[in-house]
């Protein structure tokens, strides 16, 4: 099991990943491949691409903050899992041509999911732990 410091560092890594994806890849400056994937969604009007990317980016920033907070860690891990799987499925279904190495994407996200669930488990473990009394 992770020490409290290791668990905190792992939570920071998860939050940074969501922050990078949300802020850098979707909002500012935004990545062309992610814009193209969103633009390829069936039925999405062309004018909705930018607002949707901004909304997704803000949601990813919020998810990162939630993961960092440790609040409802297992629920946060489940929501993150659903988002990662949903984003990957959507990208592979509607924007596969924009993903240069789909296998790498899947493998990286499996590692990310392992880290997410490790953080949730560590938070649960440390939350239930009682501090040891100090020697006088």
C-alpha positions in Angstrom: 0.0 0.0 0.0 1.1 3.5 -0.6 2.3 5.8 2.2 0.1 8.9 2.7 2.8 11.0 0.9 2.9 8.6 -2.1 -0.9 8.6 -2.2 -0.9 12.4 -2.4 1.7 12.4 -5.1 -0.3 9.9 -7.1 -3.4 12.0 -6.7 -1.5 15.0 -7.9 -0.4 13.0 -11.0 -4.1 12.1 -11.7 -5.2 15.7 -11.3 -2.3 16.9 -13.5 -3.4 14.5 -16.2 -7.0 15.8 -16.1 -5.7 19.3 -16.0 -3.5 18.8 -19.1 -6.2 17.2 -21.0 -8.8 19.8 -20.0 -6.8 23.0 -20.1 -4.1 22.4 -22.7 -5.7 19.9 -25.0 -9.2 21.3 -25.1 -9.2 25.0 -24.0 -5.9 26.7 -24.5 -4.5 26.4 -27.0 -6.4 23.2 -27.8 -5.2 20.4 -30.0 -6.2 20.1 -33.6 -6.7 16.3 -33.3 -9.1 16.6 -30.4 -11.0 19.4 -32.3 -11.2 17.1 -35.3 -12.5 14.2 -33.2 -15.2 16.3 -31.7 -16.1 17.8 -35.1 -16.6 14.2 -36.4 -19.4 13.5 -33.9 -22.5 12.7 -35.8 -25.2 15.4 -35.7 -23.0 18.0 -34.0 -23.4 21.4 -35.7 -20.1 23.0 -36.7 -20.7 25.9 -34.4 -20.9 23.7 -31.4 -17.4 22.3 -31.6 -15.7 25.1 -29.7 -18.3 25.4 -26.9 -18.3 21.6 -26.5 -14.5 21.5 -26.3 -14.6 24.2 -23.6 -17.3 22.4 -21.7 -15.3 19.1 -21.8 -12.1 20.9 -20.8 -13.8 22.6 -17.8 -15.4 19.2 -16.8 -11.9 17.6 -17.0 -10.5 20.3 -14.8 -13.3 19.7 -12.3 -12.7 16.0 -12.4 -9.0 16.6 -11.6 -9.9 18.8 -8.7 -12.3 16.1 -7.4 -9.6 13.5 -7.7 -7.2 15.6 -5.8 -9.7 16.4 -3.1 -10.1 12.8 -2.1 -13.8 13.3 -1.5 -15.8 10.2 -2.4 -12.7 8.7 -3.8 -14.3 5.5 -5.1 -17.1 7.4 -6.8 -14.6 9.7 -8.3 -12.6 6.7 -9.6 -15.8 5.2 -11.1 -16.7 8.5 -12.8 -13.2 8.9 -14.1 -13.3 5.3 -15.4 -16.5 5.9 -17.3 -15.2 9.1 -18.8 -11.9 7.6 -19.9 -13.7 4.6 -21.4 -16.3 6.9 -23.0 -13.8 9.3 -24.4 -11.7 6.5 -25.8 -14.7 4.7 -27.3 -16.0 8.0 -28.9 -12.6 8.8 -30.2 -12.0 5.4 -31.7 -15.6 5.3 -33.2 -15.8 8.8 -34.6 -12.2 10.0 -35.0 -10.0 7.0 -35.5 -8.3 8.7 -38.4 -7.2 11.5 -36.0 -5.6 9.0 -33.5 -2.1 8.1 -34.9 -1.6 5.1 -32.5 -4.8 3.8 -31.1 -3.1 0.9 -29.3 -0.8 3.3 -27.4 -3.8 5.4 -26.4 -5.6 2.4 -25.0 -2.5 1.1 -23.1 -1.7 4.6 -21.7 -5.3 4.9 -20.5 -5.2 1.5 -18.9 -2.2 2.6 -16.9 -4.0 5.9 -16.1 -7.0 3.9 -14.8 -4.7 1.7 -12.7 -3.3 4.9 -11.1 -6.8 6.3 -10.6 -8.0 3.2 -8.7 -4.7 3.0 -6.8 -5.4 6.5 -5.5 -9.0 5.6 -4.6 -7.8 2.5 -2.7 -5.0 4.4 -0.9 -7.4 7.2 0.1 -9.8 4.6 1.5 -7.0 2.8 3.4 -5.6 6.0 4.9 -8.9 7.5 5.7 -9.7 4.5 7.9 -6.3 4.5 9.6 -5.9 5.9 13.0 -2.9 8.0 13.8 -0.4 6.3 16.0 0.2 8.0 19.4 3.5 9.8 19.8 5.9 8.7 22.5 6.2 11.2 25.3 
